[in-house]
Amino acid sequence: MGLFGPSVGHPALYEEICRYHDLDKKIKKLLDAVVKKYQMPRPAEIFIVPETLRRAMEEAASDDEKNDLRKLYETWFQE
């Protein structure tokens, strides 16, 4: 059905993509918090929709979180 089909919302896909990116526990926990904060019905979209990370960077609770989110954004979405 494609990337934006029903399976993109499945938590297992999100978890699999996290494993694929070999995220450390700190970053995984941060992404989990972003997914929860924005109540993302399709959590795997965090890897393909740059606006989510941009918004999370703007609203980050600390400079460390902001920097970690910025690094992810630059790695995944900047050329």
Phi and psi restraints in degrees (value plus and minus 20) as a CYANA .aco file:
   2 GLY   PHI      80.1   120.1
   2 GLY   PSI     150.0   190.0
   3 LEU   PHI     -80.9   -40.9
   3 LEU   PSI     -54.7   -14.7
   4 PHE   PHI    -116.2   -76.2
   4 PHE   PSI      -7.3    32.7
   5 GLY   PHI     -93.3   -53.3
   5 GLY   PSI    -194.8  -154.8
   6 PRO   PHI     -75.8   -35.8
   6 PRO   PSI     -51.4   -11.4
   7 SER   PHI     -87.9   -47.9
   7 SER   PSI     -42.4    -2.4
   8 VAL   PHI     -85.3   -45.3
   8 VAL   PSI     -41.2    -1.2
   9 GLY   PHI    -107.4   -67.4
   9 GLY   PSI     -29.5    10.5
  10 HIS   PHI     -91.5   -51.5
  10 HIS   PSI     107.7   147.7
  11 PRO   PHI     -75.4   -35.4
  11 PRO   PSI     -51.1   -11.1
  12 ALA   PHI     -83.9   -43.9
  12 ALA   PSI     -54.9   -14.9
  13 LEU   PHI     -86.3   -46.3
  13 LEU   PSI     -64.6   -24.6
  14 TYR   PHI     -77.2   -37.2
  14 TYR   PSI     -67.3   -27.3
  15 GLU   PHI     -83.3   -43.3
  15 GLU   PSI     -60.3   -20.3
  16 GLU   PHI     -84.9   -44.9
  16 GLU   PSI     -61.5   -21.5
  17 ILE   PHI     -86.1   -46.1
  17 ILE   PSI     -58.0   -18.0
  18 CYS   PHI     -80.0   -40.0
  18 CYS   PSI     -63.6   -23.6
  19 ARG   PHI     -85.0   -45.0
  19 ARG   PSI     -60.7   -20.7
  20 TYR   PHI     -78.6   -38.6
  20 TYR   PSI     -60.9   -20.9
  21 HIS   PHI     -99.6   -59.6
  21 HIS   PSI     -23.9    16.1
  22 ASP   PHI      32.2    72.2
  22 ASP   PSI      29.3    69.3
  23 LEU   PHI     -91.8   -51.8
  23 LEU   PSI     119.1   159.1
  24 ASP   PHI     -94.9   -54.9
  24 ASP   PSI     148.8   188.8
  25 LYS   PHI     -80.3   -40.3
  25 LYS   PSI     -58.5   -18.5
  26 LYS   PHI     -82.6   -42.6
  26 LYS   PSI     -65.9   -25.9
  27 ILE   PHI     -90.3   -50.3
  27 ILE   PSI     -60.9   -20.9
  28 LYS   PHI     -80.2   -40.2
  28 LYS   PSI     -63.3   -23.3
  29 LYS   PHI     -83.5   -43.5
  29 LYS   PSI     -59.7   -19.7
  30 LEU   PHI     -83.8   -43.8
  30 LEU   PSI     -65.8   -25.8
  31 LEU   PHI     -83.6   -43.6
  31 LEU   PSI     -60.6   -20.6
  32 ASP   PHI     -78.2   -38.2
  32 ASP   PSI     -60.8   -20.8
  33 ALA   PHI     -86.3   -46.3
  33 ALA   PSI     -58.8   -18.8
  34 VAL   PHI     -84.5   -44.5
  34 VAL   PSI     -66.6   -26.6
  35 VAL   PHI     -77.8   -37.8
  35 VAL   PSI     -63.2   -23.2
  36 LYS   PHI     -89.8   -49.8
  36 LYS   PSI     -64.8   -24.8
  37 LYS   PHI     -78.2   -38.2
  37 LYS   PSI     -62.9   -22.9
  38 TYR   PHI    -113.2   -73.2
  38 TYR   PSI     -13.3    26.7
  39 GLN   PHI      26.0    66.0
  39 GLN   PSI      33.9    73.9
  40 MET   PHI     -92.0   -52.0
  40 MET   PSI      96.4   136.4
  41 PRO   PHI     -89.9   -49.9
  41 PRO   PSI     -43.5    -3.5
  42 ARG   PHI    -145.9  -105.9
  42 ARG   PSI      62.0   102.0
  43 PRO   PHI     -79.7   -39.7
  43 PRO   PSI     -46.6    -6.6
  44 ALA   PHI     -85.2   -45.2
  44 ALA   PSI     -38.1     1.9
  45 GLU   PHI     -84.1   -44.1
  45 GLU   PSI     -38.3     1.7
  46 ILE   PHI     -78.9   -38.9
  46 ILE   PSI     -44.2    -4.2
  47 PHE   PHI    -106.6   -66.6
  47 PHE   PSI     -31.2     8.8
  48 ILE   PHI    -148.4  -108.4
  48 ILE   PSI     -26.1    13.9
  49 VAL   PHI    -135.9   -95.9
  49 VAL   PSI      79.8   119.8
  50 PRO   PHI     -83.3   -43.3
  50 PRO   PSI     -45.8    -5.8
  51 GLU   PHI     -79.3   -39.3
  51 GLU   PSI     -52.6   -12.6
  52 THR   PHI     -82.2   -42.2
  52 THR   PSI     -67.7   -27.7
  53 LEU   PHI     -89.4   -49.4
  53 LEU   PSI     -56.0   -16.0
  54 ARG   PHI     -80.5   -40.5
  54 ARG   PSI     -67.0   -27.0
  55 ARG   PHI     -82.6   -42.6
  55 ARG   PSI     -63.5   -23.5
  56 ALA   PHI     -82.5   -42.5
  56 ALA   PSI     -58.1   -18.1
  57 MET   PHI     -82.1   -42.1
  57 MET   PSI     -64.8   -24.8
  58 GLU   PHI     -82.9   -42.9
  58 GLU   PSI     -52.7   -12.7
  59 GLU   PHI    -125.1   -85.1
  59 GLU   PSI      -6.3    33.7
  60 ALA   PHI     -80.0   -40.0
  60 ALA   PSI     123.0   163.0
  61 ALA   PHI     -96.4   -56.4
  61 ALA   PSI     -42.3    -2.3
  62 SER   PHI    -165.0  -125.0
  62 SER   PSI     144.1   184.1
  63 ASP   PHI     -84.3   -44.3
  63 ASP   PSI     -56.1   -16.1
  64 ASP   PHI     -81.4   -41.4
  64 ASP   PSI     -66.3   -26.3
  65 GLU   PHI     -81.9   -41.9
  65 GLU   PSI     -64.4   -24.4
  66 LYS   PHI     -79.2   -39.2
  66 LYS   PSI     -64.9   -24.9
  67 ASN   PHI     -85.3   -45.3
  67 ASN   PSI     -61.9   -21.9
  68 ASP   PHI     -83.7   -43.7
  68 ASP   PSI     -62.8   -22.8
  69 LEU   PHI     -86.3   -46.3
  69 LEU   PSI     -58.1   -18.1
  70 ARG   PHI     -82.7   -42.7
  70 ARG   PSI     -63.1   -23.1
  71 LYS   PHI     -80.9   -40.9
  71 LYS   PSI     -63.7   -23.7
  72 LEU   PHI     -81.7   -41.7
  72 LEU   PSI     -67.2   -27.2
  73 TYR   PHI     -77.9   -37.9
  73 TYR   PSI     -67.5   -27.5
  74 GLU   PHI     -85.0   -45.0
  74 GLU   PSI     -57.5   -17.5
  75 THR   PHI     -87.8   -47.8
  75 THR   PSI     -62.8   -22.8
  76 TRP   PHI    -108.4   -68.4
  76 TRP   PSI     -51.1   -11.1
  77 PHE   PHI    -141.9  -101.9
  77 PHE   PSI     -32.7     7.3
  78 GLN   PHI    -112.6   -72.6
  78 GLN   PSI     124.6   164.6
